[in-house]
Every structure is written in structure tokens, then in C-alpha cells.
Amino acid sequence: MITKIMFLTLLSLATLNGNSMTTKNPTATSEQMLLALAHDWTSTTGYLQRFERTTCTESWHTVGEKIAVSFGFKGLGWGIGLHDAGLPDLPAFSNNPRVFEGSRRSPVGVFALNLAFGKASKTEPDAKNIKLPYQQITQHLWAIDDPQSQYYNRVVDDQLVTKDWNSAEDMKFCMNDGVYEFAIYIEHNYEKPIPGKGSTFFIHVHRKPGSPTWGCTAFSREQVKKVITWLDPHKTPILVQLPVEVFNTLKSQWNLPDFKM
């Protein structure tokens, strides 16, 4: 169990595990990938597959089964992540929607996965095998979505900071509702958060199969638990989330594995 102060420090760091990507292939330094595909930009459902490789020069191989997932109420939109520096000048980028605060779209691109949250303490069976930096959710934990706050797009403990926000997600309420029993932070707009460009997206437990989210990526409790315990910070885990048309366009350049929905 990391201390609250250690966890807040981790939330403030921009580049854990070398995730400040400047190469044209944003998957180049990763050995673990969650690949989530949607049929198109308006899809509220899709599929996710885990992939792993022993070294960054080897081919990806599948881990586990294909997982049915839910996306945002309004589908997907380009996010801000590890892909930014290497994204080609594609019609698929310039002509399609973007994520912004309140867009209710799930972010498209490549995103670091460095932080986990949940109901259990780190010593309990549900959390003791989680390898990512992990925080047990309490009544003091808030996901800040107020663009005017200095803590915008961060999860903070209100005992450690001076409140300056007028809008935030109550992490404990969502935990008690079941969706944040297990959660993984999707680092969209994370390194230098741009106010209004979208905040606090998570991989979390769905309310029911196929139920759209506010922009997060959600699936069953059983599968989220498998994913959250599988992710290893030493393997620089990433989420690659794309509509099929973008996947087909960027598959070779980003060295993406074969994956059929």
C-alpha cells in the first residue's frame, strides 16, 4: 500500500516508466498492450484483447480471451496521448471528432496505464496481486473535471490539497455503485493537461453488458480484475483504442497485432 503522499506524487508525475513518447511508433517501448476496437466513431460497444511480448523487438501474442467492452454514449473521439508526436496527417485524424470536457466520447489513440484504484486495501485478496501503483478509494478521493482547477484531470485526496474545484467526480460514490470496484487510469490529456480537453477517463467495471459510459472503457468485473492484476509497470503497459478504419490505416506504422472483432 503506497502512502497517500506517495500516490499524489505519482499522480503529478508526467512520465512514469519512460512514457514521454517522441517516436513515430507510440507502441515501440511497450511490452503489454490492451487493444480496444470499435466498429466506427459512433460505436458505443466494441472488443478488447490483451497482448504481450517478451522484448520490444518481438511480435505481439494474445493473452486471454476477447472481451466485450462499452464506450461513451456518443462513441469515440481523438484524444491526447502517446500518439501525438507520431500521428500522420490523415483524413481520419483531421475529419473526425475530438474528445473534450463533457463530450461523452471515449478517447482514441495510445495511452499510458500507470495507476490503479479500487475498493479493497492492498492487503486484501482482490488487490494484493495488483502490480501497478494502487490507491484504495476513500471518501477523500476526487477525480477533478473542473477546467479552472490546478488539479484538472487528476485524482486527488482532499486531505492533502486545498480545494479549488467546483466540479469533481466522487470516487467513493462510484465505487459503492460498483463501477470503481476496480479502475485503471487512462492517461489521456495527462502529461500537461489542457483545460477543457477532457479529463479522468478510466477502465472500470460496467453497470451492465453494453451499457454506454461517460467516456470511459468498461467491461465485466471478472475481466477488469484479470486485466488490472495482469498489468505490470515494468512492461510499460498501454491502451490502444481505435475505430477499425484507423486500426487498419495505422496497423503497420504502429506495429499493431492482428485482431479481428
C-alpha positions as CSV (number, residue, x, y, z in Angstrom):
1,M,0.0,0.0,0.0
2,I,1.6,3.2,-1.1
3,T,1.0,6.2,1.2
4,K,-1.3,8.9,0.2
5,I,1.5,11.4,-0.3
6,M,3.4,9.0,-2.5
7,F,0.3,8.4,-4.6
8,L,-0.3,12.1,-5.0
9,T,3.3,12.5,-6.1
10,L,2.8,9.7,-8.7
11,L,-0.3,11.4,-10.0
12,S,1.7,14.6,-10.5
13,L,4.4,12.9,-12.5
14,A,4.1,13.1,-16.2
15,T,6.4,10.4,-17.4
16,L,6.5,7.2,-15.3
17,N,8.4,4.4,-17.0
18,G,9.6,6.4,-19.9
19,N,6.1,7.2,-21.3
20,S,7.0,10.5,-22.8
21,M,6.9,9.3,-26.4
22,T,8.6,11.2,-29.2
23,T,9.0,8.4,-31.7
24,K,6.6,7.8,-34.6
25,N,5.6,4.5,-33.2
26,P,3.9,5.1,-29.8
27,T,3.9,1.4,-29.0
28,A,7.7,0.9,-29.5
29,T,8.7,0.7,-25.9
30,S,5.8,-1.3,-24.5
31,E,5.6,-5.0,-23.8
32,Q,2.0,-5.0,-22.7
33,M,-1.0,-3.7,-24.7
34,L,-4.7,-3.5,-24.3
35,L,-6.1,-3.2,-27.8
36,A,-9.7,-1.9,-27.9
37,L,-11.5,-1.7,-31.3
38,A,-14.8,-0.1,-32.2
39,H,-16.7,-0.7,-35.5
40,D,-16.8,3.1,-36.1
41,W,-16.7,6.5,-34.5
42,T,-20.3,6.3,-33.2
43,S,-20.0,2.9,-31.7
44,T,-20.8,2.5,-28.0
45,T,-19.5,-1.1,-27.9
46,G,-16.6,-3.0,-29.2
47,Y,-14.0,-5.6,-28.2
48,L,-10.7,-5.6,-26.3
49,Q,-7.8,-8.0,-26.4
50,R,-4.7,-8.3,-24.2
51,F,-1.3,-8.6,-26.0
52,E,2.2,-9.2,-24.6
53,R,5.7,-9.7,-25.8
54,T,9.0,-10.6,-24.1
55,T,11.0,-7.8,-25.7
56,C,10.1,-4.7,-27.7
57,T,11.6,-6.2,-30.8
58,E,9.5,-9.3,-30.8
59,S,6.0,-9.9,-32.1
60,W,2.9,-9.5,-30.0
61,H,1.0,-12.6,-28.8
62,T,-2.5,-12.8,-27.4
63,V,-3.2,-13.2,-23.7
64,G,-6.6,-14.5,-22.6
65,E,-9.9,-14.2,-24.3
66,K,-11.5,-11.4,-26.3
67,I,-13.6,-9.1,-24.1
68,A,-16.8,-7.2,-25.0
69,V,-16.5,-3.6,-23.9
70,S,-18.6,-0.4,-23.7
71,F,-17.5,3.1,-24.8
72,G,-19.0,6.5,-24.4
73,F,-22.6,7.5,-25.1
74,K,-21.6,9.3,-28.2
75,G,-18.9,6.9,-29.4
76,L,-15.3,7.9,-29.7
77,G,-13.1,10.9,-30.5
78,W,-9.4,11.6,-30.9
79,G,-7.7,12.0,-27.5
80,I,-4.3,13.4,-26.4
81,G,-1.7,10.8,-25.6
82,L,1.4,9.0,-26.6
83,H,0.5,9.0,-30.2
84,D,0.5,12.8,-30.7
85,A,4.1,13.3,-31.9
86,G,3.9,10.5,-34.4
87,L,0.4,10.8,-35.8
88,P,0.5,11.1,-39.6
89,D,-1.5,13.8,-41.5
90,L,-4.5,11.5,-42.1
91,P,-8.1,12.4,-43.1
92,A,-9.1,10.0,-40.3
93,F,-7.5,12.4,-37.9
94,S,-8.4,15.8,-39.3
95,N,-12.0,14.9,-40.3
96,N,-13.2,13.1,-37.1
97,P,-14.4,14.2,-33.7
98,R,-12.2,15.1,-30.7
99,V,-12.7,14.4,-27.0
100,F,-13.5,17.5,-24.9
101,E,-14.9,18.0,-21.5
102,G,-18.5,16.7,-21.5
103,S,-18.2,15.2,-25.0
104,R,-19.2,11.7,-23.7
105,R,-16.8,10.2,-26.1
106,S,-14.1,7.6,-25.3
107,P,-10.5,8.8,-26.3
108,V,-8.9,7.4,-29.5
109,G,-5.1,6.9,-29.6
110,V,-2.4,5.4,-27.4
111,F,-2.4,6.0,-23.7
112,A,-0.2,5.0,-20.8
113,L,-1.6,2.9,-18.0
114,N,0.3,3.7,-14.8
115,L,-2.2,4.0,-11.9
116,A,-4.9,1.7,-10.4
117,F,-7.7,2.3,-7.9
118,G,-10.2,0.1,-6.1
119,K,-12.4,-0.9,-3.2
120,A,-10.0,-3.3,-1.5
121,S,-7.0,-2.4,0.6
122,K,-3.7,-3.6,-0.9
123,T,-3.5,-6.5,1.6
124,E,-6.9,-7.9,0.7
125,P,-7.2,-10.7,-1.8
126,D,-8.8,-8.6,-4.5
127,A,-5.9,-6.1,-4.6
128,K,-2.8,-7.8,-3.3
129,N,-1.8,-9.0,-6.7
130,I,-2.1,-5.6,-8.4
131,K,1.4,-4.6,-9.6
132,L,0.5,-1.0,-10.7
133,P,0.8,1.8,-8.1
134,Y,-2.6,1.4,-6.3
135,Q,-4.8,3.5,-4.2
136,Q,-7.7,2.3,-2.1
137,I,-10.7,4.6,-2.7
138,T,-12.0,6.5,0.3
139,Q,-14.4,9.4,0.8
140,H,-11.5,11.8,0.4
141,L,-10.6,10.8,-3.2
142,W,-11.9,13.0,-6.1
143,A,-11.5,13.0,-9.8
144,I,-11.2,16.6,-10.8
145,D,-13.1,17.7,-14.0
146,D,-13.2,21.4,-13.4
147,P,-11.0,23.1,-16.1
148,Q,-10.4,26.0,-13.8
149,S,-8.7,23.9,-11.1
150,Q,-5.0,23.4,-10.9
151,Y,-5.8,19.7,-10.3
152,Y,-7.7,19.4,-13.5
153,N,-7.5,15.8,-14.9
154,R,-6.0,14.5,-11.7
155,V,-7.3,12.3,-8.9
156,V,-6.5,13.9,-5.5
157,D,-7.0,13.3,-1.8
158,D,-8.8,16.3,-0.3
159,Q,-6.8,15.9,2.9
160,L,-3.6,16.7,1.1
161,V,-4.6,19.6,-1.1
162,T,-6.5,22.9,-0.8
163,K,-9.8,22.5,-2.6
164,D,-10.0,24.8,-5.6
165,W,-12.6,23.0,-7.8
166,N,-16.3,23.4,-8.3
167,S,-16.8,20.1,-10.1
168,A,-15.4,16.6,-9.4
169,E,-16.3,13.0,-9.5
170,D,-16.9,11.4,-6.2
171,M,-14.7,8.3,-6.4
172,K,-16.3,6.6,-3.4
173,F,-19.8,7.1,-4.7
174,C,-18.8,5.4,-8.0
175,M,-17.0,2.7,-6.0
176,N,-20.2,2.0,-3.9
177,D,-22.1,1.9,-7.2
178,G,-19.9,-0.9,-8.3
179,V,-18.2,0.7,-11.3
180,Y,-15.0,1.6,-9.5
181,E,-14.6,-1.6,-7.6
182,F,-11.6,-1.9,-9.9
183,A,-10.4,1.0,-12.0
184,I,-7.3,1.9,-14.1
185,Y,-6.5,5.5,-15.1
186,I,-6.3,6.1,-18.9
187,E,-3.7,8.8,-19.3
188,H,-5.5,11.0,-21.8
189,N,-4.5,14.7,-21.8
190,Y,-2.3,13.8,-18.9
191,E,1.3,15.0,-19.3
192,K,0.4,18.7,-19.5
193,P,-3.4,18.8,-19.1
194,I,-5.1,21.3,-21.4
195,P,-8.2,22.7,-19.7
196,G,-11.4,21.6,-21.4
197,K,-9.8,18.9,-23.5
198,G,-11.3,16.0,-21.4
199,S,-10.5,14.6,-18.0
200,T,-10.4,11.5,-15.8
201,F,-11.1,8.6,-18.1
202,F,-10.8,5.1,-16.6
203,I,-11.1,1.4,-17.4
204,H,-13.7,0.2,-15.0
205,V,-16.5,-2.2,-14.3
206,H,-19.6,-1.8,-16.4
207,R,-23.1,-1.4,-14.9
208,K,-24.4,-4.0,-17.3
209,P,-23.2,-5.5,-20.6
210,G,-23.4,-3.0,-23.4
211,S,-24.3,0.0,-21.2
212,P,-22.6,3.1,-22.5
213,T,-20.3,5.2,-20.3
214,W,-19.5,8.9,-20.0
215,G,-16.3,8.3,-21.9
216,C,-14.6,5.5,-20.0
217,T,-14.0,2.0,-21.3
218,A,-16.0,-0.6,-19.3
219,F,-16.5,-4.3,-19.1
220,S,-17.3,-7.1,-16.7
221,R,-15.9,-7.2,-13.1
222,E,-14.3,-10.6,-13.7
223,Q,-12.4,-9.3,-16.8
224,V,-11.4,-5.9,-15.2
225,K,-9.9,-7.8,-12.3
226,K,-8.0,-10.1,-14.7
227,V,-6.7,-7.0,-16.6
228,I,-5.8,-5.0,-13.5
229,T,-3.8,-7.8,-11.9
230,W,-2.1,-8.7,-15.2
231,L,-0.7,-5.2,-16.0
232,D,2.9,-4.7,-15.0
233,P,4.5,-1.3,-14.7
234,H,7.9,-2.7,-15.7
235,K,6.4,-3.6,-19.1
236,T,5.2,-0.1,-19.9
237,P,1.6,-1.1,-20.4
238,I,-0.6,0.9,-22.8
239,L,-4.1,1.2,-24.1
240,V,-4.5,1.4,-27.9
241,Q,-8.1,2.4,-28.6
242,L,-9.3,2.9,-32.2
243,P,-12.1,2.6,-34.6
244,V,-11.5,-0.2,-37.1
245,E,-10.7,2.2,-40.0
246,V,-7.9,3.9,-38.0
247,F,-6.6,0.5,-36.9
248,N,-6.3,-0.7,-40.5
249,T,-4.6,2.6,-41.5
250,L,-2.0,2.6,-38.7
251,K,-1.5,-1.1,-38.1
252,S,1.9,-1.3,-39.9
253,Q,3.2,2.0,-38.7
254,W,2.4,1.4,-35.1
255,N,3.3,-2.3,-35.2
256,L,-0.1,-3.4,-34.1
257,P,-1.0,-7.1,-33.7
258,D,-3.7,-8.9,-35.8
259,F,-7.1,-8.5,-34.1
260,K,-10.4,-9.2,-35.7
261,M,-13.6,-8.1,-34.0
